[in-house]
């Protein structure tokens, strides 16, 4: 396998903020999110191509704004145990990462679609 992590790192010219939440808790049926920690990660941002957009669900497609390539760890989806997905902050706008493709055999490179948070 070819390790493309160096190439992705070279192209990752944009600093974005990854907001990661600690495990939350529920009391009397009310969920409280854990504390948020912001970390700067390097990414390569592109506009999603037509093929990528077609793979997304209709309701999500209209909110998809960026295709992100990075070697940083990005958590998507809830684990069902009180851990929320990461948020990616770009110019003050929060995005939820979807459609993660982790290419561990290629140096830990990740490909994500960023959907504007509502």
C-alpha positions in Angstrom: 0.0 0.0 0.0 1.0 3.6 -0.6 1.2 5.9 2.4 -0.4 9.1 1.2 -0.4 10.8 4.6 2.5 13.0 3.6 0.7 14.2 0.5 -2.4 15.0 2.5 -0.4 16.8 5.1 1.3 18.9 2.4 -2.0 19.8 0.9 -3.6 20.5 4.3 -3.1 24.3 4.2 -6.3 25.2 6.1 -6.4 25.3 9.9 -9.8 24.3 11.2 -11.1 23.8 14.7 -12.1 20.3 15.9 -14.6 20.6 18.8 -14.6 17.3 20.8 -17.1 16.7 23.6 -16.4 14.6 26.7 -18.9 12.0 27.7 -22.2 13.6 28.7 -24.8 12.4 31.3 -28.5 12.0 31.6 -30.5 12.8 34.7 -34.3 12.4 34.8 -34.4 12.0 31.0 -32.5 15.2 30.3 -29.2 14.9 28.5 -26.3 17.2 29.4 -23.3 17.3 27.0 -19.8 16.9 28.4 -17.3 19.7 28.3 -16.0 20.7 24.9 -12.4 20.9 24.0 -11.2 22.8 20.9 -8.1 21.7 19.0 -6.7 23.1 15.8 -6.2 20.5 13.0 -4.8 20.9 9.5 -7.1 20.0 6.6 -7.5 20.3 2.9 -10.9 21.7 2.0 -12.7 21.3 -1.3 -16.2 21.7 -2.6 -17.8 18.3 -2.8 -18.0 16.8 -6.3 -21.3 15.7 -7.9 -20.5 12.0 -7.2 -20.0 12.6 -3.5 -23.2 14.7 -3.4 -25.2 11.9 -5.0 -24.2 9.5 -2.2 -25.7 11.7 0.5 -29.3 11.5 1.6 -31.6 14.2 0.1 -32.1 16.1 3.4 -28.4 16.2 4.0 -27.3 17.0 0.5 -28.5 20.6 0.6 -26.4 21.2 3.8 -23.2 19.6 2.6 -20.6 22.4 2.1 -17.1 20.9 2.2 -15.1 17.8 1.5 -12.4 17.6 4.1 -9.1 15.6 3.8 -7.0 15.2 7.0 -4.8 12.9 8.9 -6.4 14.1 12.2 -8.7 11.9 14.2 -12.3 13.0 13.7 -15.2 11.3 15.5 -18.5 11.0 13.7 -21.9 9.9 15.0 -23.0 9.3 18.5 -21.7 6.1 20.1 -25.0 5.7 22.1 -23.1 6.0 25.3 -23.3 9.7 25.8 -20.4 10.7 23.5 -21.4 13.3 20.8 -19.7 13.5 17.4 -17.0 16.1 16.8 -17.9 19.4 15.3 -15.6 21.1 12.7 -15.6 24.9 13.0 -14.7 26.9 9.9 -14.8 30.7 10.0 -17.2 30.6 13.0 -19.6 28.1 11.3 -20.1 24.6 12.9 -20.2 21.6 10.6 -20.9 17.9 11.4 -18.6 15.4 9.8 -20.2 12.6 7.8 -19.3 9.9 5.4 -15.9 9.2 6.9 -13.6 7.1 4.9 -10.6 6.1 7.0 -7.7 4.9 4.8 -5.5 3.5 7.6 -3.5 1.5 5.1 -2.6 4.8 3.5 -1.1 6.5 6.6 -4.2 7.3 8.5 -5.7 9.7 5.9 -9.4 10.5 6.4 -12.0 11.9 4.0 -15.2 13.5 5.4 -18.2 15.4 4.1 -18.9 18.5 6.3 -22.6 19.2 6.7 -23.7 22.6 8.1 -24.9 22.2 11.6 -28.5 23.2 12.2 
